[in-house]
Amino acid sequence: QVQLVESGGGLVQAGGSLRLSCTASGSIFSLYGVGWYRQAPGKDRALVAIINNGGTTTYADSVKGRFAISRDNAKKALYLQMNTLKPEDTGVYYCYMAPRYWGQGTQVTVSS
């Protein structure tokens, strides 16, 4: 059984930074791709960034150059460093691990 637990969300002013963390239980973390999705108010959940088991990263166009995803397989942890935050980055951020595991989400609110 895999459980994902996010932390690090909060309220920040536009232009600020936050770092999200996700820790996983179980022994399969290093084998699979992991990533972050977000759900803005009134919108569908959408990809923010993913990193595969080889370390290759993919970002949504809206966050390229501002966000950085990383993983620490020894700690079974996933991170999302978010810089130069904008109000449109507001939403619930979910940790995801392939093929089907989701965290409970952490709220990020960026005020203008």
N, C-alpha and C positions, 0 to 999 in steps of 0.2 A: 504494500500500500504506500502510495506516494502522497505526501502532503507538502504544500508550498505555502510559506508564510511571508508576506510582504511587510516592510516597515520603511519609515523615512518620509512618508507624505506629510503634508501640512500646508500652511498658508504662507505665501511669499509674495513680495512685491514684484512687479514686472522688472525684468533685468537681473533678478536674483538667481540663486542656484539652489538646487536640492539634489540629494543623492538617495535614490531608492535602493533597497536591498531585498533580496528574496532568498530564504534558506529552504532547503529541501530535505525531506526525510527519505529513507530508502537508499539503495545502493546503486541505482542506475543513472544517477545524475550525469556522470561524465560521458555516457553513451549517446545522449540525445541532444538535439537542438533545444535551446531555451530562448525565451524572449519576453518582451513587454508589449502589452496592448493597452489601449486606453479607450474609455467610453465617456465621451463628452455629453453634457446634458442634452437629451432629445435626439441623440445620434447613436448609430450602431457602434459596437466595439470595433476598433481598427488597430492595425499593426503600428507599433512605434519603432521597434528594433528587434532584431533576432540575431543570435550567434549560434553557429552550428558546433558540432563536437570537435571540429578542426580549428575553430577560432575565426572562421569567416563571418563577417558581419554584414547586415543589410539594414538600411534605415528608411523610414518614410521620408519623402522629399521635404516635408515640413519641418523636420528636426535635424536634417543633415547639417553638420558643422556646429551644432549647438549641444547635441546629446552624444553620449558615448556609452556603449554597452560593453560589459566585461563579465568574465566568469572566473571563479576560483574552484576548480574541481575538487581540490583537496578539502575545501571547506563546504563543498556542495552549496555554493552561493552564487547568486547572479546579482549584478549591480547595474544601475542606470544613473550616470552622472548627467544632470540636466543643468545647463548653463543658459544665460540670457533668456530666461523664461518669459513667455508672453501670455497674456490673458487667454488666448486660444489654446494654450496647453492645459487649461483646466479640465479636470475629469477624474474618473476613477481609473487608476493604473493597476493592471492585472499582470501577474507573473504567469508565464505559460511554459510548460515542458511537454515536448512531443512524447507520445502522440495525442494525449487527451487530458492532461492535468492542468488545473487552474488554481491559482490562489484566490483568496477571498477579496482581494482588492484593497488599495490604499488611496485615500482622497488627496488630490493635489489641487490647490486653488491658487491661482495667480491673480492678484489684484492690480488694477491699472492705476 
